[in-house]
Amino acid sequence: MKIACEIAAAGFGILVLAAASAQSPIGQSPLIADKPHSIVKPSTVEYLYPEQISVPAGKPSPVALHFRVAEGFHVNSHAPKEDYLIPTALSFPAESGVQLTSTTYPEGKDVTLPLDPETKLNVYTGEFAIDARIVAAHGDHLVQAKLRYQACDQNACMPPKTITVPIDVIGK
């Protein structure tokens, strides 16, 4: 009886290891993996603030939207030097109850990359703010604004991406 229990326990242990290995990345046992793995990749650009603003209903009002580019990356500015580069652009949906009347983007910083030292790129790095002028209808509006950008590191660019910029705009 004791031998049968030991064989069953050993078999159970092998099944647990096999099941765990099937769920871990190829070639890595979860028991020896040094870092947790995630299929969710953080965004290279993060919206920081404001989360909520109050503005006079029906009157143009300024709001500064703050963003952060992840360390080691840059995004093309709103006015890149080459036509084929994707500019950073902010937009508000038409049905949001808030109209984006104008946008002032920061000046980008000119940089060169080791792969092509002859070409200057105009980019944003670190934290930057976009100054928007909005007109809100009376009431509470959860605006799902969008920021489109193309992020790159020193060696390559990623495909263009659009992130949601959620802002609760209260028109008083």
NORVEN-V623987 format. One record per backbone hydrogen bond with DSSP energy under -0.5 kcal/mol. CO is the residue of the C=O (numbers start at 1). NH is the residue of the N-H. Records with the same first field share a line. If there is no record, write none. Layout:
BEGIN
CO->NH / NH
END
This chain:
BEGIN
1->5
2->6
3->7
4->8
5->9
6->10
7->11
8->12
9->13
10->14
11->15
12->16
13->17
14->18
15->19
16->20
17->21
18->22
19->23
20->23 / 24
21->24
25->28
29->32 / 33
39->41
44->70
46->68
49->66
51->168
53->170
55->172
56->59
61->134
63->65 / 132
64->66
65->130
66->48 / 49
67->128
68->46
70->73
74->152
75->124
77->80 / 88
82->85
85->87
89->148
91->146
93->96
94->97
97->137
99->101 / 135
102->133
103->105
104->131
109->123
111->121
113->116
116->113 / 119
119->113
121->111 / 123
122->77
123->109
124->75
126->69
128->67
129->131
130->65 / 132
131->104
132->63 / 134
133->101 / 102
134->61
135->99
136->58
139->141 / 171
141->143 / 169
143->145 / 167
145->165
146->91
147->163
148->89
149->161
150->76
151->158
152->74
156->153
161->149
163->147
164->166
165->145
167->143 / 169
168->53 / 170
169->141 / 171
170->55 / 172
171->139
END
